[in-house]
Amino acid sequence: MDMIRICMRSLVVFMLLVASISNSQASGGNRFFGEASVKIHGGYVLPHDKQMHHLSVDNFLLYQVSLSGQTRGNKAWHHLYNHPYLGFDLLFGGLGYDEVLGRALAFFPHIRTGLLHTSSLSLELKHGLGLAYLTRSYHPVNNEENIAIGSAMNIAVHSSLNLNWQFTPEWRLLAGLSLTHFSNGKIETPNKGLNIPSAHLGIAHHFSKPELLPQSPASEKPQIEWLAIAAGGFTASYPPGSGRSARCSFTTTWNYAVSKKHKLGLGYDFFFSYPEKGEGNGNPFINHGLHFSFQQDYSRMAVVLHNGVYLWDPAGERQYFYYHRAGLRYRAGERLIVNLSLKTHLFQAEFIEWGVGYILW
């Protein structure tokens, strides 16, 4: 009941915000948010681990409301991505197993970019990253079946492919496929995470279209880039409640710009880790790795994906020979970088990397 009240209040606040935006547009006000949409998702919990099949009990509905606005073109990257939309989403609903998984409420900013466009039809990609609150998480006595989520607050990652039909100048119908992921980055255990594929239908309303500005000149960027990042974090141990251990990393990557949007690169990783409870002999261990990097730039912000292999594990502590990294990087100055990323072994999170870096070349 508490979750229902939270969702209803959030929906009321959203609708009041939509109404105020609509009134301001009608009176000639100039606001960033020019579009509102509502979607209904039909989804299920995808058991990506053999121990999770008992959590995929039933299909369920998720509800999504969004506010967004089209970028106007006052930055060079707006033109590079054909004037993408930026905005915020509220996603809420059940997870098909109320007694164990509870219900979810997620809030995240998003970016929406066009792939194909005709006079009435368009195909778009939408990506969002934010926070989620889940009403039921693991408890050793009251909810030991929930091996997917170990904390109430989690990271929410959402991606969707949308087909739009503009049937009037102000209204369009939406249909598509989505994937939503909830996880806490292993700050608490258990943390197998929830992967939710879904199909959605919805409707969107344009309050007004922004006046698109002519393209601004783009500053020339070097085609080759060499950077270094130092990061740290911690990981929770198994069994749940048995404490946390520190993790540190040093990363250096050589990037080559294959386009104005994308960079490919190779790099080296140094990992210094304190073992989890019951792991190894209790002494810190060191690993070295080599990674392949993909980077997509949005002005100062970049989305980064790494696929790596461990080169040397002298203590024989690693259970995996590979690792992955997904994250965001923000260029805070001419050469200073702020980093937030998640290091994983496929679907198994290890730790969240908080770090700073420097562009050496």
N, C-alpha and C positions, 0 to 999 in steps of 0.2 A: 504493500500500500504506500509506503514511503517513496518507493521508486516511481510509482504512478503519479503521486503528487508532484515530485520533482519534475517529471516529464511534462505534466500539464502546465505547471508554472512556467517552465522554460518555453513551451509552445505559446502561451499567452504573451510572454515578454517578446518573443519573436514576432508575433502577429501585430503587437502594438508598434514595434519598430518598423515593420513593413508599412503599416498605416501612416506613420509619421513621415517615412520616406516618400510615400505616394503623395501625401499632401504637399510636401516641400517641392516635389517635382511639378505638381500641378500649378503651384504658385510661382514657378519660375526659379526655384532654388537650385543651386548647383551642388550636387552630392556625388560622392564616389559610387555608392551602391545604387546601381541602376537596374538590378534584376533580382527576383526572388523565385525560388523553386521549392517544390515538395515532391518527394519520391517515396515509394513503398517498395521495400526489398523482400523477396522471398529467398531465404537462405538456410544453410545448415552448417553444423560444426564438422569440418573436415578432419578426420582422425589421422594426422600425419605421423603418429607414433602408434605402434601396435598395442601399447598400454592404454590408449585413449578411446578405443572403440565404444566403451561403455558410456562415454560422454555425448556421443552423437545419437541422441534419443529420438528427436522429432524435428521436422522442419519448423521454421518460425518466421515471423515478420519483423522487420526493422523499419523505422520511420526516419526520414532524413529531410531536414529543412535547411535551406542555404540562402545566404545573401552574397551577392558578388557584383563586381563592376569591371568594365573593360578598361585596360590601361590606355592612356591617351596618346602616347608616343613621345612624351617629353624625355624619354631615355632611349638610347640606341637599342637596347635589348628588347624593348617593346616591339620594334619593327622586325627584329630578327626572328621573333616568335609570332609574328603576325597579330600583334595586339592581343595578348592573352588576357583572360579574366582572372582576377584575384578576389578572394572572399573568405567567408567563414561558414562552417557547417555544424549542425547539431544532429547527432545520430543517436537514436534510442530504441529500446525494445527488449524482448525476451531473447533467450539463447537456446530454447528448446528443452530445457531441463531446469526449471525454476528452483527445485529443491536443492540442487547441487551447484549449478552455474549461476543462478540468479538472473538478474537483468542488467543491462548495460546502458550507460549514458556517456557519450563521447562528444568532445568539442575540439575542432581543429581548423586551422587556416588551410586554404587550398589554392592551387593554381590550375587553370584549365586552358589547354592549348588545342588549336584546331589542326586536324589532319587532312580532311577533305571538305569541300564546300561547294554547293550549288545554290540556285536561287531559293530553294525551299528545304533542302536536306543538308545536314552537316554531320561530320564524324569528329568526336573530340576525345581527348585523354584528360583525366582529372586526377590529381595527386594531392593527398592531404596528410599532415602529420601533427598530432596533438596529444591530448590526454583523455583517458577514459576512467570512469568510476564503475566498478562492478559490485553489485550488492552482495554476492556470495564469493568467498575465497576459501582456500584450504584452512581447515582447523583440525588438529590431531584427534579431537573428540567429536565435535559437532558436524564436521564436513570433511572427513578423510578421503572421500571419493574424488574430490576436486584436486586432481594432480596437475591441472593445467595452469591455474592461477593461484599465486601465493600471497597476493596483496590486493587491497581494494583499489588503490590508484595504479594505473598502468599507462603505458604508451599505446596510442592508437595510430595505426598506419592504414590509410585507405587509398585504393586506386580503382578507377572505373573507366570503362570504354562506353561512350554515350553516342547513340544515334538520335539526332534531333530533327523534328519536322516542324518547320515554321508555317503554321496554317493561317495566321493573321500577322500583321506587323508587330503586335504586342504579345502574342501567345505562341508557345511552341510545346509540342509533346516530346517526352523523353523516354527512351528505352535503352537498355544496355546490360552489361555484366560488370560486377564489382568483386573486389577481394578486400576484406577487412581483417586486420591482425591486431590482437591484444596481447601485450607482454609487459613485464616489468623490468626487462633487461637483466634478470637474475639478481636484483637487489634483495629479493626474498625467494625462498624455495618453498614448494615446488614451482617451476616456471617453464613448463612445456609450451605454454602459450596457446592461443585460440586462433585458428585460421577459418574464416567464414566466407566462402564463395556465395554469391547471390546474383539473382536476376532482378532488375528493377524496372518500374514504370513510374512516370511522373509528369508534371506539368510545370512550366516556367512562365513568368510574366515580366516583360520589359517595362520599366517605368519611363525610361528615356535612354537614348543612345548618346554617348559622349561625342563631343567634337574631336575627331582625330587630328592630331597635329602632324605637320610634315616631319620627315625623318631628320633627326639631329645627327651631326657627324659623330662617328664612332672613333674613339681614341685607339691608336695603333697599339697592339699588344704583341709581346715577343712570341715567336712560334715555339720556342723551347723554354721550359721552365724547370727549375730544380728547387725543391723545397724540403724542409725538415720540420717535424712536429714531435713534441714530447707530450705524453698524456698519461693519466693515471685514473684509477677507479678501484672498485672492489667487487667481489663476487660472493654470493651467499653459498653456504655449504649444504650438503646433504648428510644426514637427514635434516628436515626443516627444523629451524631453531638452534642449530649447532654452531652458529657464528658466521663471521665473514672473514675473508682474506684479501689482502691487497694485491693489485695488479698494476704494472707499469709498462709502458711501451715507448719506443723511439722509432719513428718512421721517416725515411727519406725516399722521395720519389722523383724520378725524372719524367716529365710530361712533354708530349709533343702535340701541338694543336692541329688536329686533322680537319677542323672547320672552325667557324667563328663561335659555334656552340659547344663543340666536343673536344676533349683531350684524351689521348691514350698514353699510358706510361708503364714503366717498370720501376720497381723499388725494393728496398731492403727494410726488414723489420727486426728490431731487437726487443725481446719480451723478458721481463723480470717478474717472477711470480712467487708469491708465498702460497704454499699448497693448501688445498682445502683440508678440512678435518678428515683424518684417516687416509690422506693421499700421500704416497711416497714415504720418505723417512722424516718428514717434518721440516726439512731444510729448504730454503729458497732455491728455485731452479731457473735456469736460463734457456731460452730458445732463440734460434735465428730463423728468419723466414724470407722468402722471395715472393713478391706479389706482382700481379698484373692489375693495372688501374684503369678505370673508366671514369671520366669526369664530365658532367654537363653543367655549363656555366649560365647563370642568370644574373648578369651584372656582377656585383660583389659576392653574391651567394652562389655556392656550387653544391651539387649533389655528387657524392663520390661512392663508387663501388670498387672493392678490392677482392680478388680471388688469389689466395696464396698457398704455398706449400712450405712446411718446416724443413729447413736444410740440415739442422744439427740439433740433436736432443741427447746430449751426453749422459744425462741421468736416466734416460728412458722413462720420463714422467708422462709424456703425452699419449693420450688414447687415440689421437687422430694424426694423420700426416698432412691434413689440409686445414685452412681456416678462411674465413670470409669477414668482410668489413663493409658496413653501409653507414653513411653519415652525411652530415652537412658541414660545410666550411664557409666561413665568412671572412672576407678580406677587410679587416678593420682599418688598415692604413695602406700605404704604398706597398709594404712588404709584410706587415704583421697579419697573421691568420689566427682565427679562433675556431676550434674544432670540437664537434660533438659527433661521436660515432658509436656504433655497436659492433663489437667483435663476436663472431659466432663460429660454430662448427656445424655448417648446414643449418638445421632448424634448432640447434642447441646453443642458446646464448651463453657467452662467457662473462663479459662485463661491458659496461658503458664507459667509453673513453672520453674524458674531459681533458682538453689540452690546448696548447698554444703553439704556434709555429712561425716560421720565417721563410720568406722566399729568398733563397741564397743567390739565385741567378734568374 
